[in-house]
Amino acid sequence: MPKVVTAGKRTIKPKLGQHFLSDAGAVAQIINALGDFSGKTVLEIGPGKGVLTAPLARKARRLIAIELDRVLSAQLRMRFALLSNVEIIEADVLAVDFDGLFAPKPGSTRPGMEIVHDPVEVVGNIPYYITSELLLRLFAYRKYFGTLVLMVQEEVADRITAKAGKSEYGIFSATAQLYAQVEKLFSLPPSAFTPPPKVDSAVIRLTIAPRFEELNVPEKEFVDFLRLSFAQKRKTLWNNLKDKYSSDHLRSAFDAAKVKSTARAEELSLEKSAALFRAL
């Protein structure tokens, strides 16, 4: 998996598989995918050697780059030391306190004042094994974020953007599409990185747009329902749900939602899953 930083490992060396983006055209495409971020705050995850950091710093009002690798973090601090709008944080992005970074500081607002957050734009190169956990964390703090442009393993990108009815569609797809509009923008071959990895990568864009109100479902309960629905993908939806609901209850709800008892969770759109959830 091409990655600027291997999260979960405190010491990272090139021999462990770091692959740095080196294609200038790809850099320009990623920057363009963020849209107009001039005057905005940008969060960069895994800046590595700073190939994206430099163009981001030229336009962003504030750029926060989170890098796990100690050596790379030190090099980035030296490189961008004279830029007052750039902050390099050496940390695991899964442990960063987003409230501490983006929430108004005590005393900065008056009682009764409405707090309006300018959305933070996010860009990063995400290791496949933290992609799900990281996205869930970004969704949990979604009040701060607007657009996420992320580079991931192509297989992961295909799962995130898969449509209901496709074999790649699963709990990862459903959850991502519940919180955001998702797009697969373009693929990147191994030659776009130095050294070249063994897999292809892809850049995806997620525009935060939760659908709970539209689907008329409560957040936590519906997410838990989706997890139960996809608990064992080879099983039918009925079999995944039967330990929680009685057969009579399931039969009535499936009929009301017009869902076949033989259907699998991957066949249901979010709208149809929400209809079944409401019926149950």
N, C-alpha and C positions, 0 to 999 in steps of 0.2 A: 504494500500500500504506500503510495507516495505520501510523504509527510514531512512537514517542517519540524515537527516536534513529536516525540513518542510519549504521550501522556501515560502516567502510571510508573514511569521509570525515572528515578531521580538523577541518574547519571546517563547521559546519552552520547554515544560516540558514533562516527560515521559507519563503523563496522556493524552496528546494530541495525542499519537499514535506513538512514536518513537520505532522503532524495529531495533536492532543492529545485524549485521551479526556476528554469533558466531561459524559457522561451519568451522573448520580448512581446511577441504578438499575443500570447496567452495572458501576459501581465496586463496589456492594454484592454483586452476583452473583459477581464475580471473587474478592472477599475470601472470600465464603462457600464458593467452590469449593475453597479451600485446606483447608477443615476447621478443626479446632481447632489453631491454631499458637501458642497462648499458652505461654510458657516455652520456645519453640523459636527456632532461628536461621532467618531468612528471607533469601534472596538475591533482590533485585529487579533485573531487567535493564531498563535504559532508563527510569528514573523520570520523566524529562522535567521537568514542573512540579510533580511530587509529589502528583498526585491520588490515587494508590494508596499512596504513601509514608506519608502522614499516618495513615490507618487501620491500616496495617501496623505502624507504630511504636507505636501504642497497645497492641498485644497481644504483639508479638514480644519475646522476651528479648533478641535481638540482630538488628538489621536492617542488612544490607549492601546498599547501592544503588550499582550501577555505571552511570555515565553518561559517554558519550563527549564530549558537548558541553561546552566549557570554561565558557561563560557559565551554562548551566543548572546545572552542577556547583557553581559558586560561589554561585548563588542558593540551591540546596538546602542547602549548608553553613551559610549564614547563617540560613536558616529553621529548621533543626533543630539549631542549635549548642548549645542548652541540654539536648538529650536525649542522655544518656550511652549509650543503647543503639543509637544510629543512627550509622552510618559511611558517608560518601559517598566513593566512589572514582571519580576521573576516569580512565577507561581504556577501551580496546577490550576487550569481554568475551571476544573470541577470543584475547586475549593474557594474560588474567589467570591468575596462578598459584594455582589452587584448593588445591593442597597447602599453599601458604604461608598461605592464608586459613583453612583448616579442619583441617589436620593438627595433632596435639598438638605443642606446643612442646618443644624439647629440655629435659630435666630435669623435665618435668611428669609423667612416668610412671616407675615403678620397673622394673628388669629383671624380665622374666617376667610383668608385669602385662598382662592382656588389655585391649586398647583397644576400647572400644565407642563408636561414633559415633551421636549422636542425628541422625537424618536432617535435612538442611537442606531446607526447602521453597523452591521457586523460583517466582517470578511475573515475567512480563515481556511486553513488546510487541515482537515480533521482526520485523525487516525480512525480506521474503521471500527476498532473495538471500543471506542468511547462515543461514537456518533450518536447512538440512541440515548445514552445517558446525558450527553451534552445537550442534545436537542430538547429533551424533557426539561432540563434545567433552564434553558433559554425560554422555553414556553412558560415555565413557572414564573419567570421574571418578565413576561412579555410586555408588561406596562412600560418598560423602558425601551423596547426594541421596535424597529420598523421593518427593515429589509435585511435578510441574511443571505449573503452570497458565499457559498461554501464549496470547497474542492474536496471531493471524497472519492473513494474507490468506485469505479463505474458500476459495479454490481450493486453497491449500496445505493447509488443514485437511482438505479432502475427500480429498486425496492421502494424507495421513498416516493417516487413519482408514479408507481404502478396504479392502474385503474382497477376498480372492482371487477371481478370476473377473470382477471389474469392470474397466472400461477404465481407471479412475484408479489401479488397483493397480500398483505398480512397485517399484523398488529402495528408494525412500524409504519406502513403506508397509511393505514387508517388514522393513527394518532397524529402523524405529521399533517395530514390533510384536514384533520379536525381543527388544528390550530393555525394553519397557514395555507395560502395559495402556493402550490409548489410547481416549479418548472425545471426541467432539465435543459440547460442552455447549450452546452457543447461538451464534446469529449476531448481528452488530451492523451496523446500517445506517450509511451515511455520516453521517447526522444525529447520531450518537453522538459525533462528533468535531468539533473546531474547529481550523481550517476543515474542512469536509466533504471527504473524499477522493472519488475516482471509483469506488472498488470497495468491496464488502462485506468485512467482517472476521468472524472467528469465534474463539471461545475454546475451546481444547482442554485436556484434562487427561491427563497421562501419569504413571502410577504405576509407578515403577521396579520391574521384575520380570523379570530376564533369564531366557530359556528354554533356555539351552544344555544344562544338566544334564537337563532334562525331555526335550529332543529328542535327547540323547546325541550331541552334536556339539561339536567344539572351536571356540572363538570365532573366532579369526582366520581359520582355514581355511574355516569355513562362511560367514563374511561375504564372503570373497574369492570363494567359489563363487556366492553370490547375485549379486555384482557381475558375474561372468562370465555368469551365467544371463540377466541383464537387459541385457547389454552393448548389444545392438541389439534394441529391443523389437519391431520388426516381424518379426524373424526367429523361426523356431521355436527352442525350447530346444535341440534337437539341433544345429542349425546354430551356435548360440552356443557350444556345448561341443566341437564336433568338432575345433577346432584344438588342444585340450589332450588329448582322449581319442580313442583309435582307435574305428573303427566297431564292431568286435567288442566292445570294452569297453562302449561306449555301449549297444549292443543288449542285452547281458547285464544291465546295470544298469537300463535302462528296463523290461525284463521283470520283474526282481526287485522293482522298486519299483511295478510296475503303472502306469507312465506311458506314454501314447501317444507315439510318435515324432513325431507332428505337433503335440504340445502346445506352447504358448508359456509362458514363465515366469510370466506374470500369471495363468495358470489354476491354478497349483499353490499349495496352502496351505503354510504353513511346515512342517507335519508331512510333507506329501508331498515337499517340497523336501529335507527332512532325510533322508527315506528314500532318495531318489535319491543324495544326497551319500554316505550310508553305503554304498550299493551300489557306488558308484564308487571 
